[in-house]
Amino acid sequence: MKAESKYAIDYNEFFDACTQEVNLGLLAENVLSEIWICSYGKQSLLSPSILSISLEGFTFLWDETYERVVVAYGVSSHNSQSPKRIREKSRIAYYYRNFIRRYQNNSATDTGHFIAHSFGGGLDINLFPQKRDVNRGYSPEGIAYRKMENSILNNPGSFLFSRPLYYDETWRPLYIEYGIQHPGKPPCIQVFTNT
């Protein structure tokens, strides 16, 4: 993890305290969601009002106060129609024109997905302003990000989470904490910059 991501969670310390083999999926529902909410509360000036929303088979913890995602998690599925899946282009175009464009910096921002469209992620609250070279795999950090996404795509049934780390009142995260666990394997968690 990067030292400058002060709201990142030290998962290794947490996992070392576990008495059994780590299963992120079970931990997310029973323990991690509370840790994520507590950590998020430290990122916010106002008291958050958290909702749990199910969307496309994934769980999104959503803050009504700031209208932004706290964390998105679930088990990947193979999207048999991807990449041919028909996207609701008018909705993405509206979202881009009205929200992402505000965060554009020399075309350095894409419309990213907390949960990739290719393994079951939808639209709506799943979209966020994402650093283009990370989203498209153009930088060394982006290559690592895409490698994690590809490993999920190639291993349906993997647990994953995407946790934005905010440093202001906007809904553009400064970092993305991204975790995956393939069945029977140890978890892999990395922090990616988003500025």
CYANA upper distance limits for C-alpha pairs under 8 A (distance plus 0.5 A):
  1 MET  CA      5 SER  CA      8.08
  1 MET  CA      8 ALA  CA      8.00
  1 MET  CA    190 GLN  CA      6.64
  1 MET  CA    191 VAL  CA      6.20
  2 LYS  CA    191 VAL  CA      7.20
  5 SER  CA    165 LEU  CA      8.29
  5 SER  CA    175 TYR  CA      7.56
  5 SER  CA    191 VAL  CA      8.35
  7 TYR  CA     39 SER  CA      6.98
  7 TYR  CA     40 TYR  CA      8.33
  7 TYR  CA     42 LYS  CA      8.34
  7 TYR  CA     43 GLN  CA      7.82
  7 TYR  CA    165 LEU  CA      7.06
  8 ALA  CA    165 LEU  CA      7.84
  8 ALA  CA    177 GLU  CA      7.58
  8 ALA  CA    191 VAL  CA      8.15
  9 ILE  CA     39 SER  CA      8.36
 10 ASP  CA     14 PHE  CA      7.14
 11 TYR  CA     15 PHE  CA      6.41
 12 ASN  CA     16 ASP  CA      6.47
 13 GLU  CA     17 ALA  CA      7.09
 14 PHE  CA     18 CYS  CA      7.38
 15 PHE  CA     22 VAL  CA      7.16
 18 CYS  CA     22 VAL  CA      7.53
 22 VAL  CA     27 LEU  CA      8.40
 22 VAL  CA    186 PRO  CA      7.56
 22 VAL  CA    187 PRO  CA      8.17
 23 ASN  CA     27 LEU  CA      6.74
 23 ASN  CA    181 GLN  CA      8.38
 24 LEU  CA     28 ALA  CA      6.30
 24 LEU  CA    159 PHE  CA      7.36
 24 LEU  CA    181 GLN  CA      7.36
 24 LEU  CA    187 PRO  CA      7.75
 25 GLY  CA     29 GLU  CA      7.30
 25 GLY  CA     74 GLY  CA      7.60
 25 GLY  CA     75 VAL  CA      8.18
 25 GLY  CA    159 PHE  CA      6.42
 26 LEU  CA     30 ASN  CA      6.80
 27 LEU  CA     31 VAL  CA      5.60
 27 LEU  CA     32 LEU  CA      6.05
 27 LEU  CA     33 SER  CA      8.46
 28 ALA  CA     32 LEU  CA      4.94
 28 ALA  CA     33 SER  CA      5.83
 28 ALA  CA     73 TYR  CA      8.37
 29 GLU  CA     33 SER  CA      6.57
 30 ASN  CA     34 GLU  CA      8.31
 31 VAL  CA     35 ILE  CA      7.11
 32 LEU  CA     36 TRP  CA      6.42
 33 SER  CA     37 ILE  CA      6.63
 34 GLU  CA     38 CYS  CA      6.60
 35 ILE  CA     39 SER  CA      6.60
 36 TRP  CA     40 TYR  CA      6.50
 36 TRP  CA     70 VAL  CA      7.94
 36 TRP  CA     71 VAL  CA      7.81
 37 ILE  CA     41 GLY  CA      6.62
 37 ILE  CA     50 ILE  CA      8.44
 37 ILE  CA     70 VAL  CA      7.62
 38 CYS  CA     42 LYS  CA      7.26
 39 SER  CA     43 GLN  CA      7.40
 40 TYR  CA     44 SER  CA      7.17
 40 TYR  CA     70 VAL  CA      7.14
 40 TYR  CA    165 LEU  CA      8.14
 41 GLY  CA     47 SER  CA      7.40
 41 GLY  CA     48 PRO  CA      6.97
 43 GLN  CA    165 LEU  CA      8.14
 43 GLN  CA    166 TYR  CA      6.69
 43 GLN  CA    167 TYR  CA      6.74
 43 GLN  CA    168 ASP  CA      8.16
 44 SER  CA     48 PRO  CA      7.67
 44 SER  CA    167 TYR  CA      8.49
 44 SER  CA    168 ASP  CA      8.01
 44 SER  CA    169 GLU  CA      7.69
 45 LEU  CA    169 GLU  CA      8.34
 46 LEU  CA     65 THR  CA      8.05
 47 SER  CA     65 THR  CA      7.97
 48 PRO  CA     63 ASP  CA      6.29
 48 PRO  CA     64 GLU  CA      7.51
 48 PRO  CA     65 THR  CA      6.04
 48 PRO  CA     66 TYR  CA      8.00
 49 SER  CA     62 TRP  CA      8.48
 49 SER  CA     63 ASP  CA      5.79
 49 SER  CA     64 GLU  CA      5.82
 49 SER  CA     65 THR  CA      6.21
 50 ILE  CA     61 LEU  CA      6.82
 50 ILE  CA     62 TRP  CA      5.91
 50 ILE  CA     63 ASP  CA      5.08
 50 ILE  CA     64 GLU  CA      6.78
 51 LEU  CA     61 LEU  CA      6.13
 51 LEU  CA     62 TRP  CA      5.62
 51 LEU  CA     63 ASP  CA      6.92
 51 LEU  CA     64 GLU  CA      7.70
 52 SER  CA     59 THR  CA      7.11
 52 SER  CA     60 PHE  CA      6.28
 52 SER  CA     61 LEU  CA      5.17
 52 SER  CA     62 TRP  CA      6.81
 53 ILE  CA     59 THR  CA      6.16
 53 ILE  CA     60 PHE  CA      5.57
 53 ILE  CA     61 LEU  CA      6.79
 53 ILE  CA     62 TRP  CA      7.57
 54 SER  CA     58 PHE  CA      6.05
 54 SER  CA     59 THR  CA      5.14
 54 SER  CA     60 PHE  CA      6.75
 55 LEU  CA     59 THR  CA      6.89
 55 LEU  CA     60 PHE  CA      7.77
 55 LEU  CA    122 GLY  CA      7.70
 56 GLU  CA    120 GLY  CA      7.05
 56 GLU  CA    121 GLY  CA      6.81
 56 GLU  CA    122 GLY  CA      6.56
 57 GLY  CA     74 GLY  CA      7.58
 57 GLY  CA     75 VAL  CA      8.33
 57 GLY  CA    120 GLY  CA      8.17
 58 PHE  CA     72 ALA  CA      7.37
 58 PHE  CA     73 TYR  CA      6.20
 58 PHE  CA     74 GLY  CA      5.20
 58 PHE  CA     75 VAL  CA      7.62
 58 PHE  CA    121 GLY  CA      8.09
 59 THR  CA     72 ALA  CA      6.14
 59 THR  CA     73 TYR  CA      5.88
 59 THR  CA     74 GLY  CA      6.63
 60 PHE  CA     69 VAL  CA      7.19
 60 PHE  CA     70 VAL  CA      7.83
 60 PHE  CA     71 VAL  CA      6.34
 60 PHE  CA     72 ALA  CA      4.88
 60 PHE  CA     73 TYR  CA      7.11
 61 LEU  CA     69 VAL  CA      6.53
 61 LEU  CA     70 VAL  CA      5.76
 61 LEU  CA     71 VAL  CA      5.90
 61 LEU  CA     72 ALA  CA      6.93
 62 TRP  CA     67 GLU  CA      7.47
 62 TRP  CA     68 ARG  CA      6.35
 62 TRP  CA     69 VAL  CA      5.10
 62 TRP  CA     70 VAL  CA      6.04
 62 TRP  CA     71 VAL  CA      7.96
 63 ASP  CA     67 GLU  CA      5.89
 63 ASP  CA     68 ARG  CA      5.97
 63 ASP  CA     69 VAL  CA      6.69
 63 ASP  CA     70 VAL  CA      6.96
 64 GLU  CA     68 ARG  CA      7.64
 66 TYR  CA    169 GLU  CA      7.36
 66 TYR  CA    170 THR  CA      7.97
 66 TYR  CA    171 TRP  CA      7.95
 67 GLU  CA    171 TRP  CA      7.97
 68 ARG  CA    125 ILE  CA      8.06
 68 ARG  CA    171 TRP  CA      6.03
 69 VAL  CA    125 ILE  CA      7.54
 69 VAL  CA    126 ASN  CA      8.49
 69 VAL  CA    163 ARG  CA      8.49
 69 VAL  CA    164 PRO  CA      7.77
 69 VAL  CA    171 TRP  CA      8.35
 70 VAL  CA    163 ARG  CA      6.82
 70 VAL  CA    164 PRO  CA      6.95
 71 VAL  CA    161 PHE  CA      7.47
 71 VAL  CA    162 SER  CA      6.31
 71 VAL  CA    163 ARG  CA      4.85
 71 VAL  CA    164 PRO  CA      7.03
 72 ALA  CA    114 PHE  CA      7.07
 72 ALA  CA    115 ILE  CA      7.57
 72 ALA  CA    126 ASN  CA      8.41
 72 ALA  CA    161 PHE  CA      6.02
 72 ALA  CA    162 SER  CA      5.84
 72 ALA  CA    163 ARG  CA      6.94
 73 TYR  CA    115 ILE  CA      8.21
 73 TYR  CA    159 PHE  CA      7.93
 73 TYR  CA    160 LEU  CA      6.08
 73 TYR  CA    161 PHE  CA      4.60
 73 TYR  CA    162 SER  CA      6.95
 74 GLY  CA    159 PHE  CA      6.13
 74 GLY  CA    160 LEU  CA      6.26
 74 GLY  CA    161 PHE  CA      7.16
 75 VAL  CA    156 PRO  CA      8.36
 75 VAL  CA    157 GLY  CA      5.97
 75 VAL  CA    158 SER  CA      5.87
 75 VAL  CA    159 PHE  CA      4.84
 75 VAL  CA    160 LEU  CA      6.76
 76 SER  CA    119 PHE  CA      6.13
 76 SER  CA    120 GLY  CA      6.93
 76 SER  CA    152 ILE  CA      7.48
 76 SER  CA    153 LEU  CA      8.19
 76 SER  CA    156 PRO  CA      5.89
 76 SER  CA    157 GLY  CA      5.57
 76 SER  CA    158 SER  CA      5.89
 76 SER  CA    159 PHE  CA      6.79
 76 SER  CA    160 LEU  CA      7.66
 77 SER  CA    119 PHE  CA      5.81
 77 SER  CA    120 GLY  CA      6.29
 77 SER  CA    153 LEU  CA      8.47
 77 SER  CA    156 PRO  CA      5.48
 77 SER  CA    157 GLY  CA      6.39
 78 HIS  CA    118 SER  CA      7.85
 78 HIS  CA    119 PHE  CA      5.66
 78 HIS  CA    120 GLY  CA      7.34
 78 HIS  CA    153 LEU  CA      7.19
 78 HIS  CA    156 PRO  CA      6.05
 79 ASN  CA    118 SER  CA      6.29
 79 ASN  CA    119 PHE  CA      5.72
 79 ASN  CA    120 GLY  CA      6.25
 81 GLN  CA     85 ARG  CA      5.00
 81 GLN  CA     86 ILE  CA      8.49
 82 SER  CA    117 HIS  CA      8.33
 82 SER  CA    118 SER  CA      6.03
 83 PRO  CA    118 SER  CA      7.10
 88 GLU  CA     92 ILE  CA      7.05
 89 LYS  CA     93 ALA  CA      6.43
 90 SER  CA     94 TYR  CA      6.58
 91 ARG  CA     95 TYR  CA      6.60
 92 ILE  CA     96 TYR  CA      6.51
 92 ILE  CA    123 LEU  CA      8.17
 93 ALA  CA     97 ARG  CA      6.58
 94 TYR  CA     98 ASN  CA      6.53
 95 TYR  CA     99 PHE  CA      6.07
 95 TYR  CA    100 ILE  CA      7.24
 96 TYR  CA    100 ILE  CA      5.29
 96 TYR  CA    101 ARG  CA      6.39
 96 TYR  CA    111 THR  CA      7.44
 97 ARG  CA    101 ARG  CA      6.19
 98 ASN  CA    102 ARG  CA      7.93
 99 PHE  CA    103 TYR  CA      8.07
100 ILE  CA    104 GLN  CA      7.18
100 ILE  CA    109 THR  CA      8.11
100 ILE  CA    110 ASP  CA      8.01
100 ILE  CA    111 THR  CA      7.10
100 ILE  CA    128 PHE  CA      7.91
100 ILE  CA    129 PRO  CA      6.04
103 TYR  CA    109 THR  CA      7.43
103 TYR  CA    129 PRO  CA      7.37
103 TYR  CA    172 ARG  CA      8.36
104 GLN  CA    108 ALA  CA      6.80
104 GLN  CA    109 THR  CA      5.90
105 ASN  CA    109 THR  CA      7.18
107 SER  CA    132 ARG  CA      8.41
108 ALA  CA    131 LYS  CA      6.51
108 ALA  CA    132 ARG  CA      5.71
108 ALA  CA    133 ASP  CA      7.84
109 THR  CA    129 PRO  CA      6.66
109 THR  CA    130 GLN  CA      5.96
109 THR  CA    131 LYS  CA      5.25
109 THR  CA    132 ARG  CA      5.29
110 ASP  CA    129 PRO  CA      6.40
110 ASP  CA    130 GLN  CA      5.68
110 ASP  CA    131 LYS  CA      6.64
110 ASP  CA    132 ARG  CA      5.52
110 ASP  CA    135 ASN  CA      7.66
111 THR  CA    127 LEU  CA      6.83
111 THR  CA    128 PHE  CA      6.33
111 THR  CA    129 PRO  CA      5.70
111 THR  CA    130 GLN  CA      6.46
112 GLY  CA    127 LEU  CA      6.08
112 GLY  CA    128 PHE  CA      5.77
112 GLY  CA    129 PRO  CA      6.37
112 GLY  CA    130 GLN  CA      5.48
112 GLY  CA    135 ASN  CA      7.05
113 HIS  CA    117 HIS  CA      7.40
113 HIS  CA    121 GLY  CA      7.72
113 HIS  CA    123 LEU  CA      8.14
113 HIS  CA    126 ASN  CA      5.91
113 HIS  CA    127 LEU  CA      5.17
113 HIS  CA    128 PHE  CA      6.73
114 PHE  CA    121 GLY  CA      8.12
114 PHE  CA    126 ASN  CA      5.88
114 PHE  CA    127 LEU  CA      6.91
114 PHE  CA    128 PHE  CA      7.73
114 PHE  CA    162 SER  CA      6.10
114 PHE  CA    163 ARG  CA      8.39
115 ILE  CA    119 PHE  CA      8.01
115 ILE  CA    120 GLY  CA      7.71
115 ILE  CA    121 GLY  CA      5.14
115 ILE  CA    122 GLY  CA      8.02
115 ILE  CA    126 ASN  CA      7.05
115 ILE  CA    161 PHE  CA      8.23
115 ILE  CA    162 SER  CA      7.50
116 ALA  CA    120 GLY  CA      7.22
116 ALA  CA    121 GLY  CA      5.59
116 ALA  CA    122 GLY  CA      8.36
116 ALA  CA    149 GLU  CA      7.99
117 HIS  CA    121 GLY  CA      4.85
117 HIS  CA    122 GLY  CA      6.42
118 SER  CA    153 LEU  CA      7.59
119 PHE  CA    152 ILE  CA      8.07
119 PHE  CA    153 LEU  CA      6.40
119 PHE  CA    156 PRO  CA      8.24
121 GLY  CA    126 ASN  CA      7.46
122 GLY  CA    126 ASN  CA      6.70
123 LEU  CA    127 LEU  CA      6.40
128 PHE  CA    171 TRP  CA      8.07
128 PHE  CA    172 ARG  CA      7.28
129 PRO  CA    172 ARG  CA      6.35
129 PRO  CA    173 PRO  CA      8.50
130 GLN  CA    134 VAL  CA      8.09
130 GLN  CA    135 ASN  CA      7.01
130 GLN  CA    172 ARG  CA      8.24
130 GLN  CA    194 ASN  CA      6.51
131 LYS  CA    135 ASN  CA      6.71
131 LYS  CA    193 THR  CA      8.28
131 LYS  CA    194 ASN  CA      5.52
131 LYS  CA    195 THR  CA      6.61
132 ARG  CA    136 ARG  CA      6.45
132 ARG  CA    138 TYR  CA      8.40
133 ASP  CA    137 GLY  CA      6.16
133 ASP  CA    138 TYR  CA      5.07
133 ASP  CA    139 SER  CA      6.00
133 ASP  CA    142 GLY  CA      6.31
134 VAL  CA    138 TYR  CA      6.89
134 VAL  CA    139 SER  CA      6.82
134 VAL  CA    141 GLU  CA      6.62
134 VAL  CA    142 GLY  CA      4.07
134 VAL  CA    143 ILE  CA      7.71
134 VAL  CA    145 TYR  CA      7.09
134 VAL  CA    146 ARG  CA      8.31
134 VAL  CA    192 PHE  CA      8.35
134 VAL  CA    194 ASN  CA      8.24
135 ASN  CA    142 GLY  CA      6.72
135 ASN  CA    145 TYR  CA      7.96
135 ASN  CA    146 ARG  CA      7.86
136 ARG  CA    142 GLY  CA      7.04
136 ARG  CA    146 ARG  CA      7.87
137 GLY  CA    141 GLU  CA      7.92
137 GLY  CA    142 GLY  CA      4.35
137 GLY  CA    143 ILE  CA      4.93
137 GLY  CA    144 ALA  CA      8.06
137 GLY  CA    145 TYR  CA      7.42
137 GLY  CA    146 ARG  CA      6.19
138 TYR  CA    142 GLY  CA      6.14
138 TYR  CA    143 ILE  CA      7.05
139 SER  CA    143 ILE  CA      6.55
140 PRO  CA    144 ALA  CA      6.97
141 GLU  CA    145 TYR  CA      6.80
141 GLU  CA    192 PHE  CA      7.38
142 GLY  CA    146 ARG  CA      6.57
143 ILE  CA    147 LYS  CA      6.51
144 ALA  CA    148 MET  CA      6.88
145 TYR  CA    149 GLU  CA      6.91
145 TYR  CA    192 PHE  CA      8.08
146 ARG  CA    150 ASN  CA      6.47
147 LYS  CA    151 SER  CA      6.65
148 MET  CA    152 ILE  CA      6.94
148 MET  CA    180 ILE  CA      8.02
149 GLU  CA    153 LEU  CA      6.75
150 ASN  CA    154 ASN  CA      6.57
151 SER  CA    155 ASN  CA      6.62
152 ILE  CA    156 PRO  CA      6.83
152 ILE  CA    158 SER  CA      6.65
152 ILE  CA    160 LEU  CA      8.50
152 ILE  CA    180 ILE  CA      7.95
152 ILE  CA    182 HIS  CA      8.09
155 ASN  CA    182 HIS  CA      7.33
157 GLY  CA    182 HIS  CA      7.75
157 GLY  CA    183 PRO  CA      7.67
158 SER  CA    180 ILE  CA      7.38
158 SER  CA    181 GLN  CA      6.17
158 SER  CA    182 HIS  CA      4.98
158 SER  CA    183 PRO  CA      6.57
159 PHE  CA    180 ILE  CA      6.14
159 PHE  CA    181 GLN  CA      5.68
159 PHE  CA    182 HIS  CA      6.94
159 PHE  CA    183 PRO  CA      8.38
160 LEU  CA    178 TYR  CA      8.01
160 LEU  CA    179 GLY  CA      5.94
160 LEU  CA    180 ILE  CA      4.77
160 LEU  CA    181 GLN  CA      6.89
161 PHE  CA    177 GLU  CA      8.49
161 PHE  CA    178 TYR  CA      6.33
161 PHE  CA    179 GLY  CA      5.68
161 PHE  CA    180 ILE  CA      7.05
162 SER  CA    176 ILE  CA      7.09
162 SER  CA    177 GLU  CA      6.29
162 SER  CA    178 TYR  CA      5.14
162 SER  CA    179 GLY  CA      7.02
163 ARG  CA    176 ILE  CA      6.14
163 ARG  CA    177 GLU  CA      5.43
163 ARG  CA    178 TYR  CA      6.84
164 PRO  CA    173 PRO  CA      5.80
164 PRO  CA    174 LEU  CA      7.99
164 PRO  CA    175 TYR  CA      6.47
164 PRO  CA    176 ILE  CA      5.05
164 PRO  CA    177 GLU  CA      6.69
165 LEU  CA    173 PRO  CA      5.74
165 LEU  CA    174 LEU  CA      6.39
165 LEU  CA    175 TYR  CA      5.57
165 LEU  CA    176 ILE  CA      6.45
165 LEU  CA    177 GLU  CA      7.70
166 TYR  CA    170 THR  CA      8.24
166 TYR  CA    171 TRP  CA      7.84
166 TYR  CA    172 ARG  CA      7.48
166 TYR  CA    173 PRO  CA      5.01
166 TYR  CA    174 LEU  CA      6.03
166 TYR  CA    175 TYR  CA      7.60
167 TYR  CA    173 PRO  CA      7.63
167 TYR  CA    174 LEU  CA      6.95
173 PRO  CA    194 ASN  CA      6.94
174 LEU  CA    193 THR  CA      6.71
174 LEU  CA    194 ASN  CA      5.48
174 LEU  CA    195 THR  CA      6.36
175 TYR  CA    191 VAL  CA      7.04
175 TYR  CA    192 PHE  CA      5.96
175 TYR  CA    193 THR  CA      5.00
175 TYR  CA    194 ASN  CA      5.53
175 TYR  CA    195 THR  CA      8.19
176 ILE  CA    191 VAL  CA      6.12
176 ILE  CA    192 PHE  CA      5.64
176 ILE  CA    193 THR  CA      6.96
176 ILE  CA    194 ASN  CA      7.30
177 GLU  CA    189 ILE  CA      7.56
177 GLU  CA    190 GLN  CA      6.32
177 GLU  CA    191 VAL  CA      4.85
177 GLU  CA    192 PHE  CA      6.87
178 TYR  CA    189 ILE  CA      6.11
178 TYR  CA    190 GLN  CA      5.93
178 TYR  CA    191 VAL  CA      6.66
178 TYR  CA    192 PHE  CA      8.11
179 GLY  CA    187 PRO  CA      7.48
179 GLY  CA    188 CYS  CA      6.11
179 GLY  CA    189 ILE  CA      4.59
179 GLY  CA    190 GLN  CA      6.92
180 ILE  CA    187 PRO  CA      6.25
180 ILE  CA    188 CYS  CA      5.91
180 ILE  CA    189 ILE  CA      6.95
181 GLN  CA    185 LYS  CA      6.78
181 GLN  CA    186 PRO  CA      6.71
181 GLN  CA    187 PRO  CA      4.94
181 GLN  CA    188 CYS  CA      6.81
182 HIS  CA    186 PRO  CA      7.97
182 HIS  CA    187 PRO  CA      7.91
